[in-house]
Amino acid sequence: MSKEFHRDILRLDPEAEVQRIVEQMRHNIFDVLKRKGGVMGVSGGIDSAVVLAIAVQALSPERLVALLLPEMESSPDSARLGHAVCRQYGVTPLVEDATGALIGFGAYRRRDEAVRDIFPEYDSTYKLKITLPDGLMDGRTLNFFSATIVAPDGQETTKRLRPAQFRQIVAATNFKQRSRAALLYFHAELHDYAVIGTPQRNEHDQGFFVKYGDGAMDVKPIGHLYKSQVYQLAEHLNVLEEIRTRPPTSDTYSAGSTQEEFFFRLPFETMDLIWYGLDHDIPAAVVAVEMDLTEQQVQRVYDDILQKRRTTEYLRTPPL
């Protein structure tokens, strides 16, 4: 493989890339899947905004159902920005609140049982978030998760999660993504439409998604793009500046955490370039020189990405 590497190697021709995705989306939905249109979730984040803008070009607003899928712990900003981006591209969204389904599944109850095992004082007046350690390039820190609770007075307390606690919190929280997927497929089947997914390469290849949750879709229009390339398309498509400058968040935990805090551990503009080097077998030393980093720092990122790929491979494995 080519060993070429420079800081602009991920630069796209945004206009040409959007047109290519538009044509591929039309072909996949109308010709391959034989569907009449598309259904997608709109979160107020950068990925769904870009996919919405492209889907409007590919299908027209009349053949697109945009769903806002809040639940009782969702950030009000997500709904506000979701409505705003739909207005921008001429789509009238439908709102499907998933709270009732999540209560029925016992999602909050099951999660909170595990949280109280760590923080006995935790109740509905507190907020919660899950994070990984920062400082990935500063040392060989392990990918262990910690829980942080935020008291009504704003005081934060953080403790490391044991494996059983982490598994129960994640398993219960994943009802959120799976409930949303069920609602997307209800509307898809109602209209004879396809479900349009919004994950990009970072989420899919590193396992930052829920199997049969936000990983459930019929077409994946930006799945080949690094997150930093999604931002390039967003600028070209004139996505609202507030969305383009808002730190990416999964909006899953009530206290709120960025995707960098929760999973990726690095800014996307740094991680994506290093990841490109890993994908193309470029030695860490070559990447380090171009990015003004040490070879050890780049190697730590290589190792972190490879570990995430290995431990999440089952998410990408189809039924056997």
Secondary structure, 3 states (H helix, E strand, C coil): CCCCCCCCCCCCCHHHHHHHHHHHHHHHHHHHCCCCCEEEECCCCHHHHHHHHHHHHHHCHHHEEEEECCCCCCCHHHHHHHHHHHHHCCCCCEECCCHHHHHHHCHHHHHHHHHHHHCCCCCCCCEEEEECCCCHHHCCCCCCCEEEEECCCCCEEEEECCHHHHHHHHHHHCHHHHHHHHHHHHHHHHHCCEEECCCCHHHHHHCCCCCCCCCCCCECCCCCCCHHHHHHHHHHCCCCHHHHHCCCECCCCCCCCEHHHHHHCCCHHHHHHHHHHHHCCCCHHHHHHHHCCCHHHHHHHHHHHHHHHHHCHHHHCCCC
